[in-house]
Amino acid sequence: MFKVRALNQAAIKEILDMKTVIEKVEEAFVMKEKFQGELFPVVFHEFESGVADMDIESGHIKGADLFGLKLVSCFSENKEKDLPQLIGTVMVFDGNTGVPKGILNGQYIANMGTGAAAAIGAKYLARKSSKTLLMVGTGNQALYQIAATLMVMPNIEKVYLYNPRANERANTFKDEISKRLTEEFLKPYIKNSKLFDEYKEKFDVYFEVVESIEEATKKADIIITAAPSKEAIIKKEWVRPGTHFTCIGADMSGKQEIDESILVDSILFTDDIKQSMTSGEAEKAIKNQLIYKEDYKGEIGAVILDFAKGREQENDITVFDSTGIALQDLIIANYALEMAKEKNIGDLFNL
């Protein structure tokens, strides 16, 4: 019989803050680069085509003595049953004994971790002097992408918002984002006045909804794409020298957000080369033989460790293809379990 801790979303929100999550995701990238973290093959299954599916991403972090999985299911008809369409669950196990440590709601962990990954891409590859950020897509992920990026890029003054499907959603998002940044990301630092004031100042930027993606691209220093697109939204001829891209939305085969020819002349990094080639932003460029495996400069952990040089010149176009790896979810989940034990949060049950 084992004592296993269960954490729901409310408990996880009480524990996690974005600064810590960014640090933990960096740790995951570093451990992968040091061969202290490995990914297992992704399992995907469709119960009913276009209606219900699930995928399992899993891995082992030797450096943190844990392994586990994230299971995400999508049941489109759940709306009619007053249930969320997307459900994520994370399970963490002790790497030395195989004993289960905890089961956690995966939604907030995934949102925070994906936002942190995008910020890390910008932190290590974008120009430090970057002042303008373009957020392509104003869905669920956009808030986390913007919050994390503003926290690590101190010179951002303006954020352009573009929704390729419906610009009225971008306007709604704009009306709410300043309040949400304050309420959802500053709260953990109330007792730390130095951090509270620092991040409050970073969040005090100008937000503008744009109708022309071409004009916005021409003005942006950093571009984050998080839209469920299957064709390029941004064309190569719009991109100015020195731009950094973090590509989030291409998380399965067939998705694409930027012109594949952008990758030809860019400095390209990813979180996992295999995933990037088969189900990331680079998939189409690889299939069309515009780029090859050898064209990757490496994985982002190499830049963090200074094993590889990221941006070489101010005019370089850099790309971080963030495919989303299980290691980032697992290391965040393990941290949440440790903090929950310390604070006596969550439910313990016998297994």
N, C-alpha and C positions, 0 to 999 in steps of 0.2 A: 504494500500500500504506500502510495506517495502523496505528499501534500503538494497540490498544484494551485498556482495563483491565476485567477481570471481577472482581466482588466477590461472594463467596458470603455466606450469612447469618452465619457465624462471623466473617468479616473485618469485616462491617458492625457487628456487636455490639462488636467490639474498638474501633471508632472512635467510635461515637455515644454521647452521654450526653444525658439528658433536658433539662438546662438549655440546652445548645446547640441542641437540636432546637426547643425553645420559641422561642428567639431567631430561628432560621431561619424557622420558620412565621410568626412575626410579620413578618419581612422580606417573605415572600411576600404576605401580606395587604396590607402597605403598598404594595408595588410594583403590586399589582392596583388599589388605590385611586388610585394616581398614573398609571394607564394605562401602566405599564411592564410589565404582565403581562396576558396574555389567554388565555382558554380556547378550545379548538376543540370542535366538536360531538362528543358522546360516540357511539361506535360500539358497538352491542350486537347480538349474534347468538346465537341458540339453535341448537346443532347437533342436539339432541334435547330436546324440551320436558320440563322438569322433571328432566332427567338431565345434560345437558352444555350449558354456555354460556360466553361470554366477552364482556368489554367492554374497550374501549380509551378511556382518558382521556388527553388530551394538551394541551399548551399551550406558550406562548412567553413567556419572561421576558426582556424587552429589557434591563431593569436589571441583569441578571446575565449577559447575552450567552449565553443557552442556550435550547434548546427540546428537547422530548422527549415521551415517552409512558410510561404505565403500562398494561400489559396484565394483566388478571386473568381467570383461567379457573376454572370450577367444574365438575368432573367427579365426580358423586356415586358412581360405580361404582369410583373409584380405591381406595376402602377395601379392596376385594377383591383389588386388585393391590399392596397394601402401599405405596401412594403417597398423598400428601396430596390431599384433595379440592380445596382452594383453592390455586392457584399464582399468584404475582404476579411480574412481571418489569418492571424499569424500564430504559429506554434514554435516555441523555443525549447531546445533540449540541451542538457549538460553534455559537453563534448567528451568528457572523461568516462561517464557512466551510462549515457543514453537515457537517463532519467528525465522525464518531462519537467520543465521549469515553469512554463506558463502558457496560457492561451489568451490572445488579445484581439480586440476589435482592430482590424487593419486599416480602416479608412483614414483616420487622422495621421497614423504613422506614415502611410503612403503619401499623403498630401504634403506633410512636413518634409519627408525625405526627398521627394521629387523637387520641391522648392529649393531645398538645401543643395541638391546636386547641381541645379541650374546656377545657383549663386557661386558655387565652387568653380564651375566652368568659366564664369566671368572673372572671378577673382584671380585666376591664374593665367587667363588667356587674353582678356580684354585690356585695352590701354587704361592705365591708372587714371588718366585725365578724362576719361569718358564722362560726358555730361548729359547725353540723351539716351533714353531707353525706349525701344518700341516693343510693346507686348502684342503679339499676334494671337488672338483668341482671348475671349473674356469669360470663359466658362469657369468651372470649379477650380482648376489649377492656377488660374491667373493670379489670384490673390497671394498665393504662397510663393509663386515665382517672383513677384514684385517685391514682397516683403523681404525675402531672403537676399535678393540682389541689392536692394537699397542698403541693407545692413552691412554688406561687404564692399560696396562701391561708393565711397564717401562723396564723390563729386557730381553725382547725378542730380540734375536740376529739373529736368522735364521728362515725363513719361507719356508717350503716345499710346493710345489704345485703339486697336483695330479688331473688329469682329468680321471675318470673311462671309459669314452667313446672314447676320442681322445686326445692323448698326444700332438699333434701338436697345439691344442688350448691352452694347458698349456704353451707351449713355446712362443706362441704369447702373451699370457697374461703376462708372465714374462718379455718380451721385453718392455712392455708398462707400467707396474705397477708403477715403481718408478716415472716416469714422471706424471702419472695420480694422484698419491697420492699428489704430490707437487701442481699440477695445480688445482685439484678439492677439496682438503681438507685444504690446507694451506692458500688459498686466503682470507678467512674471517678474518685471524689474522694478515694481513699485517701491520695494524696500532697498533697492540699489540705485540711489539718486543719480550717480554718475552714468550708469548704463541707461537708465530711463531717459535722462536728458540727451544723451548721445544718439539714441535711436529715435527719439521724438524729433530731433533736428533732421535726421536722415530721412524720416518719413514726410517731412514738410517740403514736398516737391509739387510742381505744377502738373496736373493731369489734363490731357487733351484728347478728345475723341477725333480720329481722322477718318475721312472717307476715301482718300486716295492712298492706297498702300504703296504706290510708286513714290509719291512725294515724301511720305513718312520714311521709307527705306533710305532715300537719299539724304535724310537729315539725321539718321540714327547712328550712334556709336556702338550700341549694343542692341541686338535683336534676339528676343526669345520667342520661339514659336511653340504654341501649345494648342493646336487646332486639329480636329479629326479629319484631316484632308487626305485625299488620294491623288492629288496633283499639285504641282508647284504653285505656291501662292506668291512667292518672291522670285523675280527674274534677275539673272546675273547682271544685266546692263544697268540695273538700278542701284547696285551696291557700290558704295564709295570705298576707296582704300582705307584700311585701318579698322573696318567693321569687324565686330565679333558676333558670331551666331551661337546660341545654345538652342539645340533642337530637341524638343520634348515630345511632341505629338506623334511622331512615327514610332509607335511601340509594338507594331506587329506587321507582318508581311503585307505589302501593297500600299502602305501609307507613305505619304511624301508631303513636305511642306516648302522646301526650297528647290530652286532649279538645280538639277544634279550637276550642271556644268560649273556651279559655284565651287563645288568640292575639288574640281580639277586644279584650280590655282590657289587653294587654301592650305593652311596648316591645320591638319585634321587630327583631332584626338577624340577618344570615346571612353566609355566606362568598361566596355567589353567588346573586343574586336569581332569576335564570332557573332555576337548578337547584332552588332551594327551592320555587318555584311549581309545578314540573312533577314533581319526584321527591323532595322533601324533606318535612319535618314539616308544612309549611304547605299541601301539595298539596290535602288534603281541604277545608280552610277556604277556599281559593281556589275550588275547584270548586263549593262550596256557597254561594259569594258572601257568606261571612261577613267576609272581608277581601279587599282588592284590592292590587295592586302598590303603590299610593300609601301603603298602611299600613305598609310597611317603613320603618323610620327610616334604613336604609342598610345597607351592608356593614361588617363588623367593622374593616376597615382605616381607615375614617373615624373610628371611635372612638379607635383607636390614635394616629392623627395629630391628634386633637382637632378634626377637621373637623365632627364630629357629637357631640352629648352623648349618653352612654349612659343610665345611671340618673339620673333627675332628682330623685327623692325616695326616702326610705327605704322607703316603702310600695309603691313601684312593683313590678310583676311584670315581670321581664325574661326574654326568650327569645333564645338564640342557636341558630339552626337550622344546625348544622354538617353540610353535605351532603358535604363532602370534595372538595377541588379538586386537580387534577393539579399545580398550581403548588407546593403544599406538598411533594409527593413529589419533584418535580424539584429543588427547592432543597436538600432534605435529601440527595438522591442526589449532587448536584454537590459539596456539602460533603464527603461521604464519599469521593468520587473524589479531591478535592484533598488530603485528609488521607492517603489511601492512597498517593498519589504521594509525599508528603513522608516517610511512614514505610516506604515500599517494601513495601506490603501488597497482596495480590491477585495475579492472573495477567495478564500481558501477552501478547496474541497479535496476529498480523498479519492484517489484514482486506483 
